[in-house]
Amino acid sequence: MGLSSRAKHCLHCLCMVSWLSFFFWLTEGIRFSASAIDLIDPWTTHGSIVTVLIIFLRLLSFLALPQTLFNLVGLTSINAFPDKEKLKSSPLLAPFICVRVVTRGLYPNLVKKTVKTNINTLLDANIENFVVQVVTDSAIHLPVDKRMIETVVPSTYTTKSGALNKARALQYCLEDDVNVLGEDDWIVHLDEETLLTDASVRGIMNFINEGKHSFGQGLITYASNPVQFNSYSKFLQNRICTVADSFRVADDMGKLRCQLTYFNKPLFGWKGSYVICNAGAEKKVSFDWGPDGSKAEDCFFGIVALDQGYSFNFIQGEMLEKSPFTFRDLFKQRKRWMQGIYLVCRSPLIPLQSKLLLSISLASWLTMPLTTSNVVLSQLYPMSISPAIDFFLSFIGGMSLYMYIFGYMKQFPIHRYSWLKSALSVIEIALASTLSIVVENLAVVSMWGGDWYDFYIVEKDNETDQEDEQVV
């Protein structure tokens, strides 16, 4: 018999405490007796300029403290391994649901396979009152089916504010002469490769039937959506990128759950996939916020909805996506996110109080090249500002690294691993977390140049998929 849900959660909390305790010892974040570092007078040993610089760099790290605390609360106070969600009412009584997928039409076979899989998942869950709508810039010629709608966005279509890319396509669906949904209907927003699961369908139905909130979002994992590659190099890169995305999984279970469960607001923003919206509320918020609201249209939409007073909640049950196939796509993806969130935070259309925590989080992201240098500088110029500051800096660093560990445990079936494979997974996590930190530092350095309104699409389809023409 396997461990109970509560036992798994307690074991994870024990792992977190053990890891943080080890990290505090390793970095001397907690000292129970005098240490050599306490005897160093940095002003005399390192000089005033170096000391001031190091103090500044270490204090910059505190920008990450708010989101680190949210991750801590989310990962510990809410069961991180909940039992399977049970339907609280009959699916036959559910309101109408539109599963909306926006695509440029670059990967038609992938979209067709995903649509077919998601329709079968919904039918297997006894959901009848739904349709899957594919919104595309280029026709992909979905087969005729009462469960599918293909909406081609005209090349001549422009929004009132000049919204671009995905925001433009989403806004097109909200136009009076295009929209086919009533105010009480619901929209499930997915990316091209996002797969529903039975658990997520049950979570969505319970969220909708509860009727307390207008918007919701849940957990996305990346290791359970299999990808077949003809290239070993691409397979290896995708594997490392998937492990690197373990941080995102932990972020969903930590910060995202905390802000949506306890505050019912996306205080730090949210993602554009696995988004559940009341159709009437989505139309009122709209995606028509100009070019600045088009790079990270999901984040912009969420913060505007927060500012307008709408409530949010976390949805139980995970969905499945794919991580970038290559390191290059991982870099391009992170760069786009940084630029998009920067445009959200600088927008005069959103009051500061509504984007304050998001802006602090962004500042932490953009100063990564500076704060990461503390790893080297702490060895070259050892010093202690104060025991309290040392503790919090160690806590921030330890929690950031634990996010990769927890996300890996959540994504991969480590309970089935042999001792050898478990040991190799430690190496895998170390390599992937290092790659992630390097890539995000490079993305920060390079984000200031180029076309800020270009919307880079990472590769979603592999060679095997492209050869498969009879998918539906």
Number of C-alpha atoms within 10 A of each C-alpha: 3 7 9 12 15 14 13 16 20 16 13 19 19 13 15 21 14 12 17 21 16 14 20 21 13 11 17 17 22 18 14 6 7 8 10 10 13 16 10 15 14 20 13 9 13 16 11 12 9 15 20 14 11 22 14 13 18 21 14 16 22 17 20 20 18 17 23 23 17 18 24 20 18 25 26 18 12 15 18 22 17 14 12 14 17 12 16 13 13 12 18 10 12 18 16 16 24 24 21 23 23 21 23 19 19 17 18 23 21 21 25 22 19 21 26 16 15 19 22 14 17 19 12 11 16 12 21 18 16 21 19 22 21 25 24 22 19 16 17 21 11 16 11 9 9 9 15 19 18 18 19 20 19 12 8 5 11 16 17 9 13 16 23 25 19 22 26 24 25 24 21 23 20 20 13 10 8 11 13 11 17 11 12 12 18 25 23 22 21 21 18 26 20 23 24 24 18 18 17 23 23 24 24 25 22 21 22 23 17 11 9 11 16 20 30 25 30 25 22 25 25 23 22 13 14 10 18 13 17 10 10 10 12 17 16 14 18 23 21 23 24 23 28 26 27 28 22 20 24 30 26 24 29 25 25 29 29 28 23 23 17 13 13 19 27 30 23 23 23 25 17 17 21 26 21 28 23 21 22 18 16 20 19 12 17 17 27 24 24 17 20 24 27 27 29 25 27 21 24 28 24 24 25 21 23 22 17 13 10 17 17 25 25 26 27 24 22 20 23 20 23 23 26 24 25 20 17 12 18 23 21 22 18 19 22 21 17 22 20 24 24 19 20 27 25 14 16 9 13 17 14 15 11 20 24 14 19 25 22 19 20 20 17 20 18 19 17 22 18 15 21 17 13 18 10 10 16 14 9 10 16 18 23 20 15 9 14 12 15 19 16 17 20 22 22 21 20 21 20 18 19 20 26 24 23 22 23 26 16 18 19 17 10 14 9 9 13 10 10 8 12 14 11 13 18 13 12 17 20 17 14 22 24 13 17 22 15 15 19 22 21 16 23 19 15 13 18 12 7 8 8 15 17 12 18 13 13 16 13 19 21 17 12 11 18 12 9 11 11 8 13 12
